Structure formats: C-alpha cells, structure tokens
Amino acid sequence: MSVLFIEYPRCTTCRKAKKYLEENKIDFVDRHIVEENPSKDELKEWLNKSGLPIKKFFNTSGVLYREMQLKDKVKELPEDELLDILASNGMLVKRPIVIKENTVLVGFKEEEWNENLK
C-alpha cells in the first residue's frame, strides 16, 4: 500500500522526507504541491483525519504567508474561509504532507514518521 507524498521539490525538508521514504522502502505516490494544489475538500478531509488545528497546515515561514498577513487572520477567520485560503495556493500549505489511510502527517518529524509509517 502506497502513501501519498505531497511536496515542493525545491524545499529541503521535502527532500529529506523523500529520502526517508526511499531509504525505508515506503512505497509512495509523489505530488507537486504547486502544480497540483490540494483542493478545499482534500484539505478538509486531511484536517479531520490529522486531528491537528488548521494553523498547522499553513506554511508560516513562507513569503506569501507574510505578504498576505495571515498570522492574525489564522486566529480569527472561520475554518471554512481558512480552507479557501489554503486551497488558493500550494505555497501557503505546510509541506511535506503524507497521507496513509487514516493518517495524515504534516511536516517532517522523523520520530513521528517512524511511529506512523513503518
């Protein structure tokens, strides 16, 4: 069973995560987050499966996040509007994201990946 690996290829964290998947022989389907930005429905499903707050899905270190002044908006706007914002541009979404059945991991933390993917 393969996992869905959503990445931005120029992101160094994504490269480390991809290397981790390859080294651990975890079968994955690769998806470029900008060329194929997650839809609002996908994001909503992943958010529910992950159990994480929606702010964890935002790429807070990204230029676009700062330009759009999302820091305060993320705290105030309803979830539905935040999902619209995330679905508007892949560069706003934290990466990498791995989806495996009912598990959704956002960002690359090796320990968390060991627990959930092996």
C-alpha positions as CSV (number, residue, x, y, z in Angstrom):
1,M,0.0,0.0,0.0
2,S,1.5,3.3,-1.0
3,V,1.2,6.7,0.7
4,L,0.5,10.0,-1.0
5,F,3.5,12.3,-0.6
6,I,2.8,15.9,-1.3
7,E,5.9,18.1,-1.7
8,Y,7.5,21.1,-3.1
9,P,10.7,19.7,-4.8
10,R,12.9,22.7,-4.0
11,C,12.0,22.5,-0.3
12,T,15.0,21.0,1.6
13,T,12.7,19.5,4.3
14,C,10.7,17.8,1.5
15,R,13.9,16.4,0.0
16,K,14.9,14.9,3.4
17,A,11.4,13.4,3.7
18,K,11.5,11.9,0.3
19,K,14.9,10.4,1.0
20,Y,13.5,9.0,4.3
21,L,10.6,7.3,2.3
22,E,13.1,5.8,-0.2
23,E,15.6,4.6,2.4
24,N,12.8,3.0,4.4
25,K,11.4,1.4,1.2
26,I,8.0,3.0,1.7
27,D,6.0,3.0,-1.5
28,F,4.7,6.5,-2.3
29,V,2.9,8.5,-5.0
30,D,4.6,11.9,-5.5
31,R,2.5,15.1,-5.9
32,H,3.9,18.6,-6.6
33,I,2.0,20.9,-4.2
34,V,2.1,23.9,-6.6
35,E,1.3,22.2,-9.8
36,E,-1.5,20.2,-8.2
37,N,-2.6,22.2,-5.2
38,P,-4.7,20.4,-2.7
39,S,-8.4,21.2,-3.1
40,K,-10.6,22.6,-0.3
41,D,-12.3,19.1,0.0
42,E,-9.0,17.3,0.3
43,L,-7.7,19.8,2.9
44,K,-10.8,19.5,4.9
45,E,-10.6,15.7,4.9
46,W,-6.9,15.7,5.8
47,L,-7.5,18.3,8.6
48,N,-10.2,16.0,10.1
49,K,-8.0,12.9,9.8
50,S,-4.9,14.6,11.2
51,G,-6.6,15.9,14.4
52,L,-4.4,19.0,14.1
53,P,-5.6,22.6,14.3
54,I,-5.9,24.2,10.9
55,K,-3.0,26.6,11.7
56,K,-0.6,23.6,11.4
57,F,-1.5,23.3,7.7
58,F,-0.2,26.8,7.0
59,N,3.4,27.4,5.8
60,T,4.1,30.1,8.3
61,S,7.7,30.6,7.1
62,G,6.6,31.3,3.6
63,V,6.9,34.7,1.9
64,L,3.2,34.5,0.7
65,Y,2.0,33.9,4.3
66,R,3.8,37.0,5.4
67,E,2.7,39.1,2.3
68,M,-0.9,38.1,2.9
69,Q,-0.6,39.0,6.6
70,L,-2.2,35.7,7.6
71,K,-0.7,35.5,11.1
72,D,-3.7,37.2,12.8
73,K,-6.2,36.0,10.2
74,V,-5.5,32.4,11.0
75,K,-6.5,33.1,14.6
76,E,-9.7,34.9,13.7
77,L,-11.2,33.6,10.5
78,P,-13.7,30.7,10.4
79,E,-12.2,27.3,9.3
80,D,-14.2,27.4,6.0
81,E,-12.5,30.6,5.0
82,L,-9.1,29.4,6.0
83,L,-9.6,26.3,3.9
84,D,-10.4,28.5,0.9
85,I,-7.2,30.4,1.5
86,L,-5.1,27.2,1.7
87,A,-6.7,25.8,-1.4
88,S,-5.9,29.0,-3.3
89,N,-2.1,28.5,-3.5
90,G,0.1,25.5,-2.8
91,M,2.8,27.8,-1.4
92,L,0.6,28.6,1.6
93,V,0.4,24.9,2.6
94,K,2.9,23.4,5.0
95,R,4.8,20.6,3.5
96,P,5.6,17.8,3.1
97,I,2.3,16.1,3.8
98,V,1.9,12.3,3.9
99,I,-1.5,10.7,3.7
100,K,-1.8,7.0,4.5
101,E,-5.3,5.6,5.0
102,N,-6.5,7.4,8.2
103,T,-3.1,9.0,9.0
104,V,-2.1,12.5,7.9
105,L,1.4,13.8,8.8
106,V,2.2,17.5,8.2
107,G,5.8,18.5,8.1
108,F,8.7,16.1,8.5
109,K,9.5,14.8,12.0
110,E,11.4,11.6,11.7
111,E,10.2,10.2,15.0
112,E,6.6,10.8,14.1
113,W,7.1,9.2,10.7
114,N,8.8,6.2,12.3
115,E,5.7,5.7,14.5
116,N,3.1,6.1,11.8
117,L,4.7,4.8,8.5
118,K,6.7,1.8,9.4
